[in-house]
């Protein structure tokens, strides 16, 4: 799945903040639009890594909510 498709799916459920520090480490913070939960942070060396981590988290969260 392409990163843009993953990002679109993430944005349907979460508000995101994407930052990069001076060392090139990306940080993606997600905040659920519908539930009052704490922000979840993902860090990685590239944009693709943090988007993939957030997408996997979202899929696990949705799967656990269905049970």
C-alpha atoms as a printed R data frame, in Angstrom:
   type eleno elety resid chain resno       x      y      z
1  ATOM     1    CA   UNK     A     1   0.000  0.000  0.000
2  ATOM     2    CA   UNK     A     2   1.329  3.445 -0.849
3  ATOM     3    CA   UNK     A     3   2.206  5.941  1.847
4  ATOM     4    CA   UNK     A     4  -0.333  8.467  0.550
5  ATOM     5    CA   UNK     A     5  -3.102  5.877  0.875
6  ATOM     6    CA   UNK     A     6  -1.993  5.029  4.421
7  ATOM     7    CA   UNK     A     7  -1.880  8.725  5.295
8  ATOM     8    CA   UNK     A     8  -5.400  9.290  3.922
9  ATOM     9    CA   UNK     A     9  -6.724  6.442  6.062
10 ATOM    10    CA   UNK     A    10  -4.931  7.784  9.143
11 ATOM    11    CA   UNK     A    11  -6.348 11.281  8.558
12 ATOM    12    CA   UNK     A    12  -9.905  9.929  8.505
13 ATOM    13    CA   UNK     A    13  -9.596  8.944 12.166
14 ATOM    14    CA   UNK     A    14  -6.738 11.055 13.567
15 ATOM    15    CA   UNK     A    15  -5.380 14.587 13.554
16 ATOM    16    CA   UNK     A    16  -1.624 14.401 13.027
17 ATOM    17    CA   UNK     A    17   1.490 16.468 13.641
18 ATOM    18    CA   UNK     A    18   4.643 15.591 11.715
19 ATOM    19    CA   UNK     A    19   7.997 17.069 12.751
20 ATOM    20    CA   UNK     A    20  11.659 16.470 11.992
21 ATOM    21    CA   UNK     A    21  14.501 17.357 14.353
22 ATOM    22    CA   UNK     A    22  17.992 18.571 13.431
23 ATOM    23    CA   UNK     A    23  19.294 14.995 13.242
24 ATOM    24    CA   UNK     A    24  16.668 14.029 10.651
25 ATOM    25    CA   UNK     A    25  14.532 11.972 13.043
26 ATOM    26    CA   UNK     A    26  10.828 12.160 12.174
27 ATOM    27    CA   UNK     A    27   8.160 12.287 14.882
28 ATOM    28    CA   UNK     A    28   4.498 11.702 14.086
29 ATOM    29    CA   UNK     A    29   1.949 12.502 16.799
30 ATOM    30    CA   UNK     A    30  -1.635 11.315 16.338
31 ATOM    31    CA   UNK     A    31  -4.698 12.499 18.227
32 ATOM    32    CA   UNK     A    32  -8.037 10.689 17.857
33 ATOM    33    CA   UNK     A    33 -10.721 12.995 16.469
34 ATOM    34    CA   UNK     A    34 -13.615 11.187 18.163
35 ATOM    35    CA   UNK     A    35 -12.283  9.831 21.456
36 ATOM    36    CA   UNK     A    36 -10.520 11.649 24.267
37 ATOM    37    CA   UNK     A    37  -7.266  9.739 24.402
38 ATOM    38    CA   UNK     A    38  -3.705 10.849 24.916
39 ATOM    39    CA   UNK     A    39  -1.540 11.571 21.900
40 ATOM    40    CA   UNK     A    40   0.469  8.656 20.562
41 ATOM    41    CA   UNK     A    41   3.960  9.336 19.200
42 ATOM    42    CA   UNK     A    42   5.921  7.417 16.564
43 ATOM    43    CA   UNK     A    43   9.584  8.053 15.732
44 ATOM    44    CA   UNK     A    44  11.671  6.899 12.812
45 ATOM    45    CA   UNK     A    45  14.442  7.750 10.405
46 ATOM    46    CA   UNK     A    46  12.063  8.416  7.507
47 ATOM    47    CA   UNK     A    47   8.574  9.625  6.700
48 ATOM    48    CA   UNK     A    48   7.635  6.174  5.395
49 ATOM    49    CA   UNK     A    49   8.601  4.494  8.664
50 ATOM    50    CA   UNK     A    50   6.488  6.741 10.903
51 ATOM    51    CA   UNK     A    51   3.484  6.596  8.557
52 ATOM    52    CA   UNK     A    52   3.728  2.795  8.497
53 ATOM    53    CA   UNK     A    53   3.948  2.618 12.313
54 ATOM    54    CA   UNK     A    54   0.908  4.887 12.684
55 ATOM    55    CA   UNK     A    55  -1.052  2.877 10.117
56 ATOM    56    CA   UNK     A    56  -0.272 -0.399 11.890
57 ATOM    57    CA   UNK     A    57  -1.302  1.156 15.234
58 ATOM    58    CA   UNK     A    58  -4.575  2.358 13.718
59 ATOM    59    CA   UNK     A    59  -5.353 -1.093 12.293
60 ATOM    60    CA   UNK     A    60  -4.642 -2.771 15.659
61 ATOM    61    CA   UNK     A    61  -6.803 -0.191 17.455
62 ATOM    62    CA   UNK     A    62  -9.712 -0.711 15.054
63 ATOM    63    CA   UNK     A    63  -9.402 -4.488 15.310
64 ATOM    64    CA   UNK     A    64  -9.399 -4.393 19.126
65 ATOM    65    CA   UNK     A    65 -12.411 -2.045 19.166
66 ATOM    66    CA   UNK     A    66 -14.415 -4.522 17.087
67 ATOM    67    CA   UNK     A    67 -13.915 -7.326 19.617
